[in-house]
Amino acid sequence: MNPPKSARLAVTLQRLALPLCLAAVLLSSGCDQKSPSLLTNDLTNARFDPGTWSMNDGVLRGNGKGGMLWTDKEYGNFQLDLEFRVGEDANSGIFLRCPNPGAMKKNRVHHHQNALEFEIIRMKRNFSATNGAASLLTVQGPSSPVTLEPGKWHVCSITAKDSVITATLDGKQLYACDLTKWTRPGKNPDGSPNSLKPPLKDLPKKGHIGFQDYIGRVEFRNIQITEL
């Protein structure tokens, strides 16, 4: 005997209610919320020499004393989204997957030799494509030359996925760099030199993220990390 229409309608409504409730939970849990911040406001999840970096009103600043700030945590596959701005003359960078920041105490160029650097530079001189702004320093230049505007907040996204590094600046893709093509130590595929000791294909796929304060004013904000 078939149940009455009213009972069948009630069952149908119950079945519909579950996915609707699930959708409501997903929306309320913040599916469209921002990714987690890479750094805490008090910088307790970072390592740096006292007085070299500060965080105020959500803006990370190098204090002009020269030095590195490293994440305590290591990251493998990730998307790093942030904004940065520089002064008229500035030289800074973001280091990716550095295996051992502590080695800098004995070797001041350790991070240049063992990790990729997204170059942030504005100075009164010309640079080659692989040494200019938004390059992977000495490794890969952007598809077209980049000039950073002093005082402007530039929007940047860097993705590290296994052996592929991609980057965008102000909504424009800069490159998709496949590290498996870098098979020789200190050499790029075209034979030009780079500063890395191992072949890039052998670089660690996990490490610390670092921010450099080298020359001039540099600031970062809205620094968010999504682990992939």
C-alpha angles and dihedrals in degrees: 000000000000118000116249119272092253091058093048090050091052092052091049092051091050091052091050092047095064098060090040091053090047091052090050091052092050092050094046091048089064107256087167095044122119121272117262117282114256093218133036118237091248092046091232090141093057136072123221140135113276114268096015099097137024138182118214127167089348094306119120112211134189105223095218095255095108120245148116133268115204132189114244089221126070120229129203116175111013149138114231116198123185148133125239138179134190139197127246093282116026142145120191140131149186118242121211128211097346106184101208120010089176089070088073089079088071100025115036093194096046093114092050090053099044108030138047118251126209099214121229109185141148117172138142097263139074122260133195118252093261093049100042134092116307094011126130089247113259089345114068132005126208119264089256131014116280125211117191115220112226113243094012121121105234117202114226136182124186122185126192113191114169104298097347124091118190129178139185130192123198089346096309121114112237103186147321104225117197105201093197087078091063100082103152127071112250093001135103120216090262091054096255116133127256131188098243120112099207124046106271091241087066097049114123113270090215133044148115125307115231138194120207129214104189113137131003131345122331130169134178132195141171090032106180132172129202115188112217 
